Amino acid sequence: MRRWLFWSTVPWLLPQALWVRRRTPRFAAPAGAEHGRVDVAGSIGANLRLLGLGDSIIAGVGAQAGEECLTARLAQQIAHHHQRSVEWTNIGRIGAPTTRVLGALAPRLPPQPADVILVSVGVNDVTSLRRREAWSREVRALADTLAVHSPAATILFLGLPPMQVFPALPSPLRQSLGLRARLFDEPLASTLAQHSRARHVPITLSAAPNMFCADGFHPSPAAYVLIAAALACALRPTVR
């Protein structure tokens, strides 16, 4: 019923979606968001390797500097909680759907296996009207590819964000894409629940203006801090 409700509204919402696409500013990723390191004095054990893979969230859109991007914030949280120095690398592409992450970005994985992998995919599949069934298969293939590359890694997939609170989206497009994001988040969670290494981490964002950058679509630096804290909490039992 919910899927029928969404598809029945597409012809009416298409002009609004095109208008939003034209007027929404396009931001680049900040300098220094490709890789970095968080050092801990007296680090216990070898450095941990953290890898970010995915769309504009991984690329760092919304952050003002590399150390404010989500992967860097997660590295800071890991270093703080576990007293381990962390080396982090991002492989992200703005606007990338899951099929492009799987086909074009995954082959660029570094030769060394990672200890933790952070994945952000799905929003571009939601906005490009991708079918859920095909998308779920791509998510599983991506999780399997990462597990082969880094057999001991914990793989964290960000849940789909609550698009119904995105300031850039007017009503009723906001509610419709919010519904579709929830429809995508359900198979993401169920697909990863059956995986040995990957897990789903839900995202909660309020409609507060300080949670979004100036484009009204991507998280702000403050939101990246909160999301990183949620990721670190989900990760804590698995890092030794």
N, C-alpha and C positions, 0 to 999 in steps of 0.2 A: 504493500500500500504506500509506504513512504517513497519507494523508488518511482512508482507511478505518479505520485504527487509531484516529485521533482521534474520528471521528464515532461509532464503536462504543462509545466510553467515555462519551459525553455524558450518556445517561440516568443512569448511575451517579454521575457527578460533579456533576450539577446541584444536589442538596441541599448538597453541600460548598461549591459556588460561592455559593449563596444565603446560607449561613452566613458566609462570608468577607465578602460584601457588607454584611451587617448589622453585623459587628463591626469592620470597618476604619474608623478615624477619617477624617473628611473635612476636609482642610485647604484654606484659602483661599490665593489668591496673595498675596505680600507687597506692601506699599505701595511704590510707585515702580517697579514692574516693567513699566509701559506704555511708557516711553521714557526715554532718558538720553543722555549724551554723555561720551566719553573724550577729553580734550584732551591734545595732545602739543606741548610747547614747540618752536617751530621746525618745525612740521608741514610736510612736503614736499608741496605741491600742495593741491588742494581737499579738503574733508572727505569721507570715504567715508560712504555711507549703507548701513546694515545693517538688514534687515527680518526679524523673526521671525514665523512664521505657523504656527498649528496648535493642538495640544491643551494639556493641563495642563503639559507640559514647557516649552512656550513661555510659558504664563501665569506660570510661575515657582514652581509648587508644589514645596515642599521647600527652597526658599531662605528665608533669614531676612530678607533685605532686597533691594531692587531690584537693587543692584549685584552680588548673588550669583547672580542668575538666569542661565540658560545664555546667552542672547543678550548680556547685559552682559559675561559672562566671555569670550565670543568677541570682542566689541568690544575688550576689553582686550588680548587676544592679537594682534589685527590691528594695533592702535595700536602695540604694542610691537615687533612684527616689521617693520612697514613704515613706522614713524615718520610716521604719518598720523593726524590726529584723526578720530574716528568718531562719527557720530550714529546711535543705534539706536532702533528702534521695535518693539514687540511687539503682535501681534494674535492673542491666544490665548483659548481657551475651554476650561474644565475639562470633561472628559467628551466632547469633540467628536469624533465619527467623521469620516472623510474627507469624506463627503457633506455634512456641515454646514460643514466648513472650506471646501469648494468653493462651497457655495450661500449661506452666510451671512457668512463671514469674508472671503473673497476680494473681494467687492464693497466692503469697507471699506479696501482698499489705499490708501495715501496717493497724492496726485496725482503726486509726484515719483518718477521711477524709482529703484530701488535699485541699488547696486553689488554687494551680496551679499545673498542671501535664504536664510534658514535655515528648514527645514520639518520639523515633527515630526507625523506621523500614523501610525496603524496599530494602536496598542495597543487603542484602544476598538473598532476593527473586529474584532480578535482576540477580545476578551471578549464582543462582541455576536453572535458566530457569523456574521459577514458572509462571503459567498462570495468566494473569492479572485479569480475571474474578473471580477466586477463591481468589486471593489476595485481591481484593476489598471487598469481603464479609468478609474476616478476619479482615480487617481494620475497617469495620463498627461494627463488633462484639466486637472488642477491644475498640472502642470508646464508645459503649453502656455499656460495662463492667465497664469502668472507670467512666462513668457518674452515674451509679448506686452506685458505691463505694463512690464517692465524688460528690453529686448532685449539689453543688454550685461552683464547681471548673471550671476554664477555662482550657481546654485541648488543648495544642499546639502540633501539629504533624509537625515535620521537613519535609520539602519537600525533594525529592530525589536530591542528589548533582549532579553537572555537571561532570559526570564521564569521559567526553571527555577531561578534563584537568588533570586527575590523572597522575602524573609522572610515577607511577609504571606500567602503561598500555602502551604497544607499539602500534603503528599503524599497522594494521587497527582495532585491538581489541578495542582500545580506542574509536574510532568513533562509533563502533557498540554498545558498552556498554553505551556510552553517549546517543545514540538514544534510546536504551531500557530504560534507566533511565527516559528520557523525556516521553516515552510511559507509564511508571508507575506513573509518577508525575501527569499526567492529570486525571486519575480516582481517585487518592488520593485527589486532589483538589475538584473534582466534588462530591465525596462521602461525604467529610467533609462539603461541602457547604450546604448540606441538614441536617446537624446535629445541634442540639440545643446548645450543649456545646463545641464541638470540632471545631478547625479551622486549616487551612493549612498555614504554614509559609514557603515561598520559600527560598531556599539557593542559594546564589551566591558566588562562589569562583573563584578567578583568578588563572591563571597558574603560578603565582609567586612562586619560590621555598620556600619562608618563610611561605607559606600557608599550607604546608604539613610537617608531621613529617618524620623521616628518612626512613620509609617504603614506602613513596610515595603514600600511599593509605588513610591514616587517617589524619584529620586536625592537624595542629600544635597548640601549645598554643596561638600563635597570631591569628590564624583562629578562635579558640574557643571564643576569646574576641569579634571578629567581629560578629560571629553568635549569641552570647549572646546579643549583642546590638540590632540586628535585632529582636530577640525574645522579648526583653524588649519593643521595640517600638510597636510591635503587641499587647503586653499584656497591655500596659499603660492605654488604655481607660476602661479596665475591672476591674482593681484593685482599690479598694477604701480603 
